[in-house]
Amino acid sequence: MSELVFLPIKEVLRRKGGGRSSLYAEINSGLFPKPLKLGKRRIGWPECEVDAVLRFLLRGESQSDLKDFICVLEQKRFLTEV
């Protein structure tokens, strides 16, 4: 079984490029997955989701397809057994 790794915002920004406000604008537009709350003052993104979105972006798909892909990723979060 593989370990689930969560990335803090600094690491997401390093991998993705851009700034914090751009990232949150993309999240609000459905163009990047929402973070998960990991504690009272801590959020993070599953590394596998960040990697999947970056690979998807490299393929040059449309924004509509990207939104659908991200929706599926976020829905899978709740379907996985722990």
N, C-alpha and C positions, 0 to 999 in steps of 0.2 A: 504494500500500500504506500502510495507516495504522500509526502508531507505537504499540507496546504500552507503556502507561504503568502503572507500579506505584505504589500508594498506601501510604505508611507508616501505621502504626497511628494516629498523631495525626490524620491526615487522614481515615481511615476513621471514627474516633470523632467528628470534627467533622461529617462528612456524615450519619452515622447517628444520633448522639446516644447518650447512655448512657456508661457507664464501661468501663474495660479488663476488669474481672472479669465484667461482664455480657456483653461481647463474647465472651470465651472460654467462658462458660457456653453461649452460643448456638452457638458453633462445636462444642463437645462434644455438644450436643443435635442437631446437624445443621441448625440454623436459620440458619446463616451460613457462607459458604465458608471453608475452611481457607486460611491464608496460604501463600505460597510462600517457600522459603528462597532469598534472593538473594545471600547471602554468609555468612561465618562468623558474623556477629552482626547480620544484617539480614534482615528479612522484609518482605513486601509483598503486597498484593492487587491483581490486575489491575483497573484502573479500570472496564473494561467489565463485569466481574462484580459489583462493588459497585453500579454504576448499575442493572444488571439486577435485582438483589435488591431494591433500594429501589423500583424501579418495580413489581415483583411485590407487595411489601408494600402499596403504595398501592391495589392492586386489591382488597385485603381477602380474599385466598384463605386457605384453611385451612392449618394448620401441616403437615399431612400433604402437601398439594400443594407447600408451600414446601420441605419436605425432598426431595421428588422432583425439584423444579426445581434445587435446589442440587446434588444428586447428578449430574444431567445436566451442569450447568455444569462441575463438577470433572472429569467424564469427558472433556469436550471439550478440556480443557487438553492432554491427551496425544494427541489426534487431529489437532491443528492442525499443519500443516507450517510450518517456519521458513524 
